[in-house]
Amino acid sequence: DRLQYAVGSEQGQAFIVDWWKGWINAMGSELPETFSIAGKANGGYQAGLIATHCPGKIDKLLILAP
């Protein structure tokens, strides 16, 4: 059901976080140990989720027009 993946739902948040964690892992050595992340609108929401769930990876967070 598409509604279970609505942005504000727990399943939606888990999907976003899992996707970004997978991307971070796939980048491997291409990413520095810690890095900055920025996002605007929904990207800001996602950046905030990633910073919350991967605090050891994110050294700076910039959210524009969340």
N, CA, C and O atoms as CSV, one atom per row, in Angstrom:
chain,resi,resn,atom,element,x,y,z
A,1,ASP,N,N,0.836,-1.175,0.000
A,1,ASP,CA,C,0.000,0.000,0.000
A,1,ASP,C,C,0.885,1.244,0.000
A,1,ASP,O,O,1.776,1.363,0.841
A,2,ARG,N,N,0.656,2.156,-0.914
A,2,ARG,CA,C,1.483,3.355,-1.053
A,2,ARG,C,C,1.418,4.258,0.167
A,2,ARG,O,O,2.392,4.952,0.459
A,3,LEU,N,N,0.318,4.273,0.880
A,3,LEU,CA,C,0.177,5.173,2.018
A,3,LEU,C,C,1.132,4.835,3.155
A,3,LEU,O,O,1.488,5.717,3.936
A,4,GLN,N,N,1.552,3.587,3.264
A,4,GLN,CA,C,2.460,3.225,4.339
A,4,GLN,C,C,3.830,3.865,4.155
A,4,GLN,O,O,4.601,3.939,5.111
A,5,TYR,N,N,4.152,4.328,2.954
A,5,TYR,CA,C,5.425,4.985,2.694
A,5,TYR,C,C,5.290,6.499,2.610
A,5,TYR,O,O,6.150,7.166,2.034
A,6,ALA,N,N,4.221,7.049,3.179
A,6,ALA,CA,C,4.057,8.501,3.223
A,6,ALA,C,C,5.234,9.099,3.991
A,6,ALA,O,O,5.731,8.486,4.935
A,7,VAL,N,N,5.677,10.277,3.598
A,7,VAL,CA,C,6.889,10.882,4.142
A,7,VAL,C,C,6.903,10.922,5.660
A,7,VAL,O,O,7.936,10.620,6.258
A,8,GLY,N,N,5.809,11.281,6.306
A,8,GLY,CA,C,5.802,11.426,7.751
A,8,GLY,C,C,5.638,10.129,8.520
A,8,GLY,O,O,5.774,10.123,9.744
A,9,SER,N,N,5.351,9.035,7.840
A,9,SER,CA,C,5.120,7.778,8.536
A,9,SER,C,C,6.446,7.140,8.959
A,9,SER,O,O,7.501,7.446,8.404
A,10,GLU,N,N,6.372,6.258,9.942
A,10,GLU,CA,C,7.578,5.552,10.385
A,10,GLU,C,C,8.164,4.709,9.266
A,10,GLU,O,O,9.383,4.635,9.117
A,11,GLN,N,N,7.297,4.069,8.471
A,11,GLN,CA,C,7.772,3.257,7.355
A,11,GLN,C,C,8.433,4.134,6.303
A,11,GLN,O,O,9.447,3.753,5.716
A,12,GLY,N,N,7.857,5.314,6.063
A,12,GLY,CA,C,8.442,6.238,5.095
A,12,GLY,C,C,9.804,6.717,5.538
A,12,GLY,O,O,10.739,6.777,4.739
A,13,GLN,N,N,9.921,7.061,6.819
A,13,GLN,CA,C,11.211,7.498,7.356
A,13,GLN,C,C,12.236,6.364,7.273
A,13,GLN,O,O,13.384,6.590,6.890
A,14,ALA,N,N,11.821,5.149,7.630
A,14,ALA,CA,C,12.729,4.001,7.575
A,14,ALA,C,C,13.203,3.751,6.146
A,14,ALA,O,O,14.374,3.440,5.925
A,15,PHE,N,N,12.298,3.887,5.174
A,15,PHE,CA,C,12.663,3.694,3.773
A,15,PHE,C,C,13.723,4.708,3.346
A,15,PHE,O,O,14.713,4.349,2.709
A,16,ILE,N,N,13.508,5.987,3.703
A,16,ILE,CA,C,14.454,7.047,3.347
A,16,ILE,C,C,15.809,6.803,3.996
A,16,ILE,O,O,16.843,6.872,3.332
A,17,VAL,N,N,15.803,6.519,5.293
A,17,VAL,CA,C,17.061,6.286,6.016
A,17,VAL,C,C,17.789,5.077,5.452
A,17,VAL,O,O,19.001,5.137,5.245
A,18,ASP,N,N,17.083,3.982,5.197
A,18,ASP,CA,C,17.718,2.784,4.632
A,18,ASP,C,C,18.320,3.068,3.262
A,18,ASP,O,O,19.413,2.597,2.948
A,19,TRP,N,N,17.598,3.843,2.445
A,19,TRP,CA,C,18.111,4.165,1.115
A,19,TRP,C,C,19.421,4.951,1.225
A,19,TRP,O,O,20.403,4.627,0.558
A,20,TRP,N,N,19.428,5.989,2.074
A,20,TRP,CA,C,20.627,6.811,2.224
A,20,TRP,C,C,21.775,6.035,2.859
A,20,TRP,O,O,22.925,6.215,2.457
A,21,LYS,N,N,21.497,5.182,3.836
A,21,LYS,CA,C,22.556,4.348,4.425
A,21,LYS,C,C,23.149,3.432,3.360
A,21,LYS,O,O,24.361,3.218,3.330
A,22,GLY,N,N,22.298,2.891,2.485
A,22,GLY,CA,C,22.779,2.061,1.385
A,22,GLY,C,C,23.665,2.847,0.435
A,22,GLY,O,O,24.682,2.339,-0.038
A,23,TRP,N,N,23.281,4.090,0.155
A,23,TRP,CA,C,24.095,4.939,-0.729
A,23,TRP,C,C,25.443,5.235,-0.084
A,23,TRP,O,O,26.479,5.162,-0.745
A,24,ILE,N,N,25.433,5.572,1.211
A,24,ILE,CA,C,26.684,5.853,1.923
A,24,ILE,C,C,27.592,4.634,1.879
A,24,ILE,O,O,28.788,4.761,1.617
A,25,ASN,N,N,27.037,3.457,2.132
A,25,ASN,CA,C,27.836,2.231,2.078
A,25,ASN,C,C,28.343,1.948,0.672
A,25,ASN,O,O,29.485,1.522,0.498
A,26,ALA,N,N,27.502,2.183,-0.336
A,26,ALA,CA,C,27.909,1.939,-1.725
A,26,ALA,C,C,29.028,2.875,-2.162
A,26,ALA,O,O,29.867,2.493,-2.977
A,27,MET,N,N,29.054,4.100,-1.630
A,27,MET,CA,C,30.107,5.055,-1.985
A,27,MET,C,C,31.462,4.629,-1.413
A,27,MET,O,O,32.508,4.972,-1.962
A,28,GLY,N,N,31.436,3.896,-0.329
A,28,GLY,CA,C,32.662,3.367,0.254
A,28,GLY,C,C,33.732,4.420,0.457
A,28,GLY,O,O,33.495,5.443,1.100
A,29,SER,N,N,34.910,4.168,-0.092
A,29,SER,CA,C,36.055,5.058,0.102
A,29,SER,C,C,35.949,6.356,-0.699
A,29,SER,O,O,36.789,7.243,-0.547
A,30,GLU,N,N,34.939,6.476,-1.540
A,30,GLU,CA,C,34.731,7.720,-2.288
A,30,GLU,C,C,34.302,8.862,-1.368
A,30,GLU,O,O,34.514,10.033,-1.682
A,31,LEU,N,N,33.703,8.518,-0.244
A,31,LEU,CA,C,33.289,9.519,0.737
A,31,LEU,C,C,34.351,9.625,1.826
A,31,LEU,O,O,34.942,8.618,2.214
A,32,PRO,N,N,34.596,10.835,2.320
A,32,PRO,CA,C,35.485,10.949,3.477
A,32,PRO,C,C,34.814,10.338,4.708
A,32,PRO,O,O,33.620,10.038,4.689
A,33,GLU,N,N,35.583,10.160,5.764
A,33,GLU,CA,C,35.043,9.571,6.992
A,33,GLU,C,C,33.820,10.338,7.499
A,33,GLU,O,O,32.821,9.732,7.890
A,34,THR,N,N,33.901,11.675,7.491
A,34,THR,CA,C,32.746,12.518,7.808
A,34,THR,C,C,32.566,13.504,6.665
A,34,THR,O,O,33.531,13.850,5.983
A,35,PHE,N,N,31.343,13.957,6.454
A,35,PHE,CA,C,31.069,14.879,5.363
A,35,PHE,C,C,29.896,15.783,5.707
A,35,PHE,O,O,29.137,15.508,6.637
A,36,SER,N,N,29.757,16.848,4.958
A,36,SER,CA,C,28.651,17.794,5.121
A,36,SER,C,C,27.497,17.371,4.234
A,36,SER,O,O,27.690,16.728,3.202
A,37,ILE,N,N,26.298,17.739,4.646
A,37,ILE,CA,C,25.116,17.423,3.853
A,37,ILE,C,C,24.183,18.637,3.888
A,37,ILE,O,O,24.041,19.296,4.918
A,38,ALA,N,N,23.562,18.915,2.761
A,38,ALA,CA,C,22.631,20.038,2.653
A,38,ALA,C,C,21.411,19.583,1.867
A,38,ALA,O,O,21.495,18.689,1.025
A,39,GLY,N,N,20.296,20.199,2.149
A,39,GLY,CA,C,19.089,19.874,1.415
A,39,GLY,C,C,18.086,21.012,1.488
A,39,GLY,O,O,18.074,21.807,2.428
A,40,LYS,N,N,17.252,21.063,0.473
A,40,LYS,CA,C,16.199,22.083,0.388
A,40,LYS,C,C,14.856,21.373,0.302
A,40,LYS,O,O,14.723,20.364,-0.391
A,41,ALA,N,N,13.865,21.899,1.003
A,41,ALA,CA,C,12.507,21.343,1.014
A,41,ALA,C,C,12.554,19.886,1.475
A,41,ALA,O,O,13.049,19.620,2.570
A,42,ASN,N,N,12.062,18.941,0.687
A,42,ASN,CA,C,12.074,17.532,1.083
A,42,ASN,C,C,13.497,17.018,1.254
A,42,ASN,O,O,13.745,16.145,2.086
A,43,GLY,N,N,14.422,17.545,0.483
A,43,GLY,CA,C,15.827,17.169,0.651
A,43,GLY,C,C,16.361,17.594,2.010
A,43,GLY,O,O,17.216,16.918,2.582
A,44,GLY,N,N,15.861,18.714,2.529
A,44,GLY,CA,C,16.234,19.151,3.867
A,44,GLY,C,C,15.700,18.204,4.919
A,44,GLY,O,O,16.376,17.893,5.900
A,45,TYR,N,N,14.477,17.749,4.704
A,45,TYR,CA,C,13.882,16.759,5.601
A,45,TYR,C,C,14.736,15.486,5.612
A,45,TYR,O,O,15.046,14.942,6.672
A,46,GLN,N,N,15.109,15.027,4.422
A,46,GLN,CA,C,15.926,13.821,4.307
A,46,GLN,C,C,17.304,14.030,4.923
A,46,GLN,O,O,17.818,13.145,5.606
A,47,ALA,N,N,17.902,15.188,4.689
A,47,ALA,CA,C,19.213,15.482,5.273
A,47,ALA,C,C,19.138,15.450,6.795
A,47,ALA,O,O,20.049,14.946,7.452
A,48,GLY,N,N,18.059,15.983,7.357
A,48,GLY,CA,C,17.873,15.944,8.798
A,48,GLY,C,C,17.748,14.522,9.322
A,48,GLY,O,O,18.308,14.188,10.366
A,49,LEU,N,N,17.013,13.686,8.599
A,49,LEU,CA,C,16.888,12.283,9.000
A,49,LEU,C,C,18.248,11.594,8.995
A,49,LEU,O,O,18.589,10.866,9.928
A,50,ILE,N,N,19.015,11.828,7.945
A,50,ILE,CA,C,20.327,11.180,7.843
A,50,ILE,C,C,21.235,11.650,8.962
A,50,ILE,O,O,21.929,10.841,9.578
A,51,ALA,N,N,21.241,12.946,9.233
A,51,ALA,CA,C,22.085,13.474,10.304
A,51,ALA,C,C,21.683,12.886,11.654
A,51,ALA,O,O,22.535,12.650,12.511
A,52,THR,N,N,20.393,12.652,11.840
A,52,THR,CA,C,19.902,12.061,13.082
A,52,THR,C,C,20.303,10.593,13.214
A,52,THR,O,O,20.660,10.134,14.299
A,53,HIS,N,N,20.241,9.862,12.105
A,53,HIS,CA,C,20.505,8.424,12.150
A,53,HIS,C,C,21.967,8.060,11.903
A,53,HIS,O,O,22.372,6.931,12.183
A,54,CYS,N,N,22.751,8.977,11.394
A,54,CYS,CA,C,24.176,8.716,11.126
A,54,CYS,C,C,25.031,9.848,11.693
A,54,CYS,O,O,25.814,10.451,10.958
A,55,PRO,N,N,24.897,10.146,12.982
A,55,PRO,CA,C,25.582,11.326,13.531
A,55,PRO,C,C,27.104,11.272,13.415
A,55,PRO,O,O,27.744,12.321,13.350
A,56,GLY,N,N,27.685,10.108,13.389
A,56,GLY,CA,C,29.137,9.981,13.269
A,56,GLY,C,C,29.657,10.253,11.870
A,56,GLY,O,O,30.858,10.452,11.685
A,57,LYS,N,N,28.769,10.265,10.877
A,57,LYS,CA,C,29.174,10.496,9.491
A,57,LYS,C,C,29.031,11.951,9.063
A,57,LYS,O,O,29.745,12.401,8.167
A,58,ILE,N,N,28.122,12.692,9.686
A,58,ILE,CA,C,27.796,14.050,9.251
A,58,ILE,C,C,28.492,15.064,10.150
A,58,ILE,O,O,28.268,15.082,11.360
A,59,ASP,N,N,29.343,15.914,9.556
A,59,ASP,CA,C,30.005,16.935,10.378
A,59,ASP,C,C,29.301,18.288,10.306
A,59,ASP,O,O,29.416,19.094,11.230
A,60,LYS,N,N,28.567,18.547,9.210
A,60,LYS,CA,C,27.797,19.788,9.086
A,60,LYS,C,C,26.489,19.484,8.368
A,60,LYS,O,O,26.438,18.674,7.442
A,61,LEU,N,N,25.436,20.155,8.819
A,61,LEU,CA,C,24.110,19.982,8.223
A,61,LEU,C,C,23.547,21.354,7.891
A,61,LEU,O,O,23.512,22.238,8.747
A,62,LEU,N,N,23.107,21.532,6.652
A,62,LEU,CA,C,22.472,22.777,6.217
A,62,LEU,C,C,21.105,22.423,5.654
A,62,LEU,O,O,20.999,21.654,4.699
A,63,ILE,N,N,20.062,22.988,6.248
A,63,ILE,CA,C,18.694,22.750,5.785
A,63,ILE,C,C,18.120,24.078,5.301
A,63,ILE,O,O,18.030,25.043,6.060
A,64,LEU,N,N,17.735,24.112,4.032
A,64,LEU,CA,C,17.159,25.308,3.423
A,64,LEU,C,C,15.681,25.077,3.155
A,64,LEU,O,O,15.317,24.109,2.487
A,65,ALA,N,N,14.843,25.936,3.658
A,65,ALA,CA,C,13.400,25.876,3.425
A,65,ALA,C,C,12.813,24.493,3.672
A,65,ALA,O,O,12.219,23.902,2.770
A,66,PRO,N,N,12.975,23.963,4.901
A,66,PRO,CA,C,12.465,22.623,5.157
A,66,PRO,C,C,11.009,22.570,5.066
A,66,PRO,O,O,10.417,21.508,5.256
